[in-house]
Amino acid sequence: MSVRRTVSLAVLAIVAIFAIALASDSWGRAPLESHDADSTALAEPESESVVSDPAERTRVEIDDPERTAAEPPVGFTSKLDEGEAPTAAPARDGIVVVTRYEDRRPCTAATVDVRWRKGFGLYGHDRGPADSTGRFATTVQSVDQIEGITVVVNRIEFDSYVDFLGSALDPREVHVVVPDLVRIRVRAQDLDRQPVEGANVRANIASSIVRPREYRLSRDESEAISDDDGIAELLVPTGACSVAARRVGYATLDMRAVEITRAGAELVAWLLDESKRREVSITVDAPPGVESFDEVSAFSRPIPAARASELGVESDGTQRAFRVERVDAGWIAHVDPLPWRVVVYADGCRPGIVDCTGDETSVHVTLQLADPPKPKAVLEVTVVDPFENPVNGAEVRLHDTPDLVYGASYQTNQEGRFDFECPVGGTVVISAAGRSRGTNWARALAGPFELLPETQRVRLVLREPLSVTGHVVDRDGTAVAARVELRRPAGVLAKLGDDVPAVLPNAPTSDWLGTGPEGTFAFDDLFPGEHELWAFPEKTGWPGRVRTMPGQDVTIVLGDGIEDLVRIDAQLRDATTGEPLAGRIWPLGDTDANGRVRTVQPPGRLELQAFAKEHVVTRLEPLELRPGLVPLDVRIDRSAPVFVRVLDSGGSPISRASVSVLDADLGEPRDLADAQGTWAGTTSWTGAAGDAELRGLPAGPLRLRIEVAGESREFEMPSHAGREGVFEVRFVD
């Protein structure tokens, strides 16, 4: 073969490789289709799914040891409905995910992955192609929560992890929007507006609410390196987006999110050039006799709202620490030209704090002597086993109320020691439990101890374990699966309160256990004296109660031992339809699928609160209870979620704003619910897109309280606002 021919073939080979590389690069990118002159939208995907294996399209992965103990066959799938055996070819007639583009076209032939949770520890996912209408049906008829949805279009993943709500028209449909992709230009610059070359510019994309019950997906972060002019071009989806630039030698300011439309955007990412930090001299005036200083530190503090809005940054962004060096005349701090704080610590003095604006050239800090230390009560606790050996790692608790539920626990050292330092005044009891020589010793208590301004030595000797065994049955003598609670004698704890019963009325979680279907149980850490055992059936029914001493084998009969208590038989229903609701009536407990809960309460006043998924969190009128049977019919109204978006005066979303709803009668924040209908506190927080979703609220007008960076405003919301559309609030400084 001639040299010329060899060279020609080599050139052809290089050209072919280069062409393949270009083709591969184009395959790895999303083909872009222009919807108009200013936007770039996702092209319709090819008709075949990215997932080529048909079995892969319908596989459901289940993380449940009992159901997956045996090695499943390839392509194994399951509907995972209770009591239903896994099937190799499940019917896809469950919850439906409806996918659309921004222009409302169906997102056809995309791959959809739905991750769901169904009960405690029971979760999995469905994955497969959307049909010609953009729909993908899962194999599960109902779930507690959809935890995430991913839609893959032309190898680009769009996803969201929010508490998805079903459609108002069909609660088994979840609607998601695949956003358009647009190009944005970001200029990385310092506070002198000089471009920063070589900065890593990253766009952080946030999923958001398009309209009530319709969720815009997001995609992974997009990033690029800035050029000589500080410019970086990024491909990002429409929706809320914040940018950040990072480079060695610069500090980053946290940018606020902005709304990216199909027109694109030109943004600024601010950097703080550490080489341009100002030198500020720090001098300290200390009281006589104070000559040494523990620490002199300087760090950033929140930027004033007006300045933060001007820069488009978060006022309370990431705190930055500044370098402080010792010099003959004091100290020199190297700080940014933004608000900062200097703190000086010295023995015997209060911390000296000065807040600075960023314009200073020198700062003077005056220290003041600290108040004399208050006397303390010291309890030196030593824990030993029955053989007088110190117990390392014993759990020690200090109790100032007559219960074993509350209070922090601490561990002893190798000498079995732990010292408590407490304010003077009051009375406490100390308890300890531990293990040595392979034995779990029973808990010991000592006290009560008056907290005096002195040191007291406390020695606790752990005891040989005492036990009780038994089983739970119904009135017919049939074993019943139940949760059994051990309630302990008050003992010395009774001296910490007035009218403390002989047996404590509650128990820590360590004194609860489940029996299983055979109904048997055993506790091996009893106190001396009489205890109480309670059994609560796993299914709806009356509890049972018995008194027992250590060393006995007892039988708890459900329904026995509760004659002196109030037996409450409650039914939770929808106020309009009368349909039974699986929810919660606090403090009675969770209702079953038929809306029932049976339990007992002591006589007296009882305040109740009812919860159910997509229903109003409802406080009921207080009840005055007497022993006997009390039937309750609790009816609560349905609740549509309320969607709020908080914007600043320029229309940019505000993240981390707190949103609460004031009670019309009390003027206090109302209780809110989560996606499952359980209590979720009184405050919701906006995400990066400024969105907040409020659940469990009644129909009608509402009054919102919104707090941003310590400042609060109140806003009136009309009856239908936030339910038929997203209610936008302008938080104006």
Order of alpha helices (4+ residues) and beta strands (2+ residues): alpha-beta-beta-alpha-beta-beta-beta-beta-beta-beta-beta-beta-beta-beta-beta-beta-beta-beta-beta-beta-beta-beta-beta-beta-beta-alpha-beta-beta-beta-beta-beta-beta-beta-beta-beta-beta-beta-beta-beta-beta-beta-beta-beta-beta-beta-beta-beta-beta-beta-beta-beta-beta-beta-beta-beta-beta-beta-beta-beta-beta-beta-beta-beta
